[in-house]
Amino acid sequence: MEELVDAGLVKAIGISNFNHEQIERILNKPGLKHKPANLQIECNPYLTQEKLVNYCQSKGIVVTAYSPLGSPDRPWAKPEDPSLLDDPKIKEIAAKHNKTTAQVLLRFQIQRNVIVIPKSVTPRRIVENFQVRGQEPWLGLLLPAQQGRRSFIILPSSC
Ligand SMILES: NC(=O)c1ccc[n+]([C@@H]2O[C@H](COP(=O)([O-])OP(=O)(O)OC[C@H]3O[C@@H](n4cnc5c(N)ncnc54)[C@H](OP(=O)(O)O)[C@@H]3O)[C@@H](O)[C@H]2O)c1
C-alpha cells in the first residue's frame, strides 16, 4: 500500500476492523513511510469504541463509523435484538430537538469528530441523513444500556 501512495495511485491508506494492538503494530513498523489515515469500525451508541476512537485520534488517525444506525437490515438480526432506531432514550432526544432518531445517531458521531457512513437506498432518508450539520449543540446523548453490543463479528486475522 505504501508503494501505491508513493506512485500517486492512492492518496492515503485506510484500514478496517483493526484493533488497538494491530494498529500499534503498524505504527511501530520499522521504516514506516505512510501511516494509516483512517480506521473504519463498527460504531454507534451501543458500541461507542471510546478507547479505540481516542487512541486513533491521539495518533492522527481519523475514525469512520460504519453501521452508525445499527445496521437494522443485516440479514442475521434477530427479532429480539435491541434496535437503535427504536431506542426510547434516543427517540426522546430526537423529539426534544425536532430531529429523527437517525439524525441523532449521526450527529452523535460528528460531534465526537467521527465520520459516519450511513447506508440508504431511500432518497428521502439520504436527504435526511445529510441534514445533521449546524451550530446548535444537540445532545448530551444519554448512552443506552446496551454498551458493547456488536452487530458484526470480526474474525481474527494475521494482520
Ligand atoms: N468495513 C466493514 O467491515 C463494514 C461492515 C459493515 C458495513 N460497512 C459499511 O458501512 C455502511 C453502512 O453500514 P450498514 O448498512 O451496515 O448500516 P447502517 O447504515 O447503520 O444501516 C443501514 C440501514 O438503515 C436504514 N436507514 C438509513 N437511513 C435511515 C433513516 N434516516 N431512517 C431510518 N432508517 C434508515 C437503511 O434502510 P434503507 O436502505 O431501506 O433506506 C438500512 O436498512 C455501508 O456502506 C457498509 O458497506 C462496512
The ligand as an ORCA input file, in Angstrom:
! r2SCAN-3c Opt
* xyz 0 1
  N     -15.756     -2.084      6.884
  C     -16.622     -3.016      7.228
  O     -16.284     -4.128      7.673
  C     -18.098     -2.727      7.109
  C     -19.016     -3.610      7.709
  C     -20.370     -3.295      7.614
  C     -20.806     -2.170      6.897
  N     -19.882     -1.371      6.302
  C     -20.335     -0.196      5.521
  O     -20.994      0.743      6.351
  C     -22.059      1.364      5.661
  C     -23.309      1.379      6.496
  O     -23.458      0.224      7.267
  P     -24.780     -0.671      7.329
  O     -25.501     -0.645      6.032
  O     -24.375     -1.981      7.913
  O     -25.663      0.005      8.455
  P     -26.449      1.379      8.728
  O     -26.043      2.461      7.814
  O     -26.347      1.549     10.197
  O     -27.971      0.923      8.425
  C     -28.494      0.826      7.138
  C     -29.998      0.611      7.313
  O     -30.586      1.786      7.917
  C     -31.678      2.217      7.124
  N     -31.673      3.685      7.153
  C     -30.787      4.538      6.566
  N     -31.094      5.814      6.830
  C     -32.200      5.780      7.607
  C     -33.007      6.780      8.203
  N     -32.728      8.088      8.052
  N     -34.086      6.397      8.944
  C     -34.373      5.093      9.105
  N     -33.632      4.091      8.576
  C     -32.565      4.432      7.828
  C     -31.436      1.673      5.731
  O     -32.670      1.470      5.087
  P     -32.898      1.767      3.504
  O     -31.635      1.463      2.772
  O     -34.026      0.822      3.180
  O     -33.311      3.222      3.411
  C     -30.765      0.335      6.044
  O     -31.750     -0.639      6.358
  C     -22.206      0.610      4.341
  O     -21.697      1.435      3.336
  C     -21.362     -0.618      4.506
  O     -20.733     -1.014      3.309
  C     -18.537     -1.598      6.407
*
